[in-house]
Amino acid sequence: MRIKLTAEPGSARNNKTGSWRVERRPQFLQKNCSACRMCILVCPEGIVSGKEKNSFKTDYLYCKGCGLCAAVCPKKDIEMVPEETESKK
């Protein structure tokens, strides 16, 4: 008997899970990006997109703010910044 204990990557597409972020979100600086695509590979929800240097971004409706993209970026072109609330905008 097999029991599936984990969800498939990208399952956030079924639900807008971006509201789960509590403190920080990734900010793609788009200054030093080398288009290595590591951020795309490590995103557990598959919501990072881009093809050319300095064109990568994330879909904040689904981003949970885990920070894996920022941690793996060899050019440090992704920063984790404080989450903005509606009152701060």
C-alpha positions as CSV (number, residue, x, y, z in Angstrom):
1,M,0.0,0.0,0.0
2,R,1.4,3.4,-1.0
3,I,0.3,6.7,0.6
4,K,1.2,10.0,-1.1
5,L,2.5,12.3,1.6
6,T,3.6,15.3,-0.4
7,A,1.8,17.6,-2.9
8,E,3.1,18.0,-6.5
9,P,5.1,21.2,-7.2
10,G,2.9,24.0,-8.4
11,S,-0.2,23.0,-6.4
12,A,-0.6,26.6,-5.4
13,R,-2.1,27.3,-8.8
14,N,-5.3,25.8,-7.5
15,N,-5.4,28.3,-4.6
16,K,-4.1,31.9,-4.3
17,T,-1.6,31.1,-1.6
18,G,0.2,34.4,-1.7
19,S,-1.8,35.6,1.3
20,W,0.1,33.0,3.4
21,R,3.2,35.2,3.3
22,V,3.7,36.7,6.7
23,E,6.9,38.8,6.7
24,R,8.9,38.8,3.6
25,R,8.6,38.4,-0.2
26,P,11.3,38.1,-3.0
27,Q,12.1,41.3,-4.9
28,F,13.8,40.6,-8.3
29,L,16.3,43.5,-8.7
30,Q,16.8,42.9,-12.4
31,K,20.3,44.4,-12.4
32,N,22.8,41.6,-12.3
33,C,20.8,38.6,-13.4
34,S,22.7,36.1,-15.6
35,A,19.6,34.1,-16.5
36,C,20.9,31.0,-14.9
37,R,17.3,29.9,-14.1
38,M,18.2,28.6,-10.7
39,C,15.3,30.5,-9.2
40,I,12.9,28.7,-11.5
41,L,14.4,25.4,-10.6
42,V,14.1,25.8,-6.8
43,C,10.7,27.5,-6.6
44,P,8.4,24.8,-5.0
45,E,5.3,26.3,-6.7
46,G,6.8,26.9,-10.1
47,I,5.7,30.6,-10.2
48,V,9.0,32.3,-11.2
49,S,9.1,33.3,-14.9
50,G,11.6,34.9,-17.2
51,K,13.8,34.0,-20.1
52,E,16.5,36.7,-20.6
53,K,18.8,38.5,-18.2
54,N,17.1,40.9,-15.9
55,S,13.6,39.7,-16.9
56,F,12.7,37.3,-14.1
57,K,9.8,37.9,-11.8
58,T,7.4,36.0,-9.5
59,D,3.6,35.8,-9.3
60,Y,2.9,37.3,-5.9
61,L,-0.7,35.9,-5.9
62,Y,0.9,32.4,-5.4
63,C,4.3,33.2,-3.8
64,K,4.6,32.0,-0.2
65,G,7.8,33.9,0.5
66,C,10.0,30.8,1.3
67,G,13.1,32.6,0.1
68,L,14.6,29.7,-1.8
69,C,15.0,31.8,-5.0
70,A,16.9,34.5,-3.1
71,A,19.1,31.9,-1.4
72,V,20.2,30.2,-4.6
73,C,20.7,33.2,-6.7
74,P,24.5,33.3,-7.6
75,K,24.4,37.0,-8.5
76,K,22.4,38.0,-5.4
77,D,19.9,39.7,-7.7
78,I,16.9,38.6,-5.6
79,E,16.4,40.1,-2.1
80,M,13.8,39.2,0.5
81,V,12.1,42.4,1.5
82,P,9.5,43.2,4.1
83,E,5.9,42.4,3.0
84,E,3.9,45.5,2.2
85,T,0.4,45.8,3.6
86,E,-2.4,47.7,2.1
87,S,-2.0,50.4,4.7
88,K,1.7,50.9,3.7
89,K,0.9,51.4,0.0
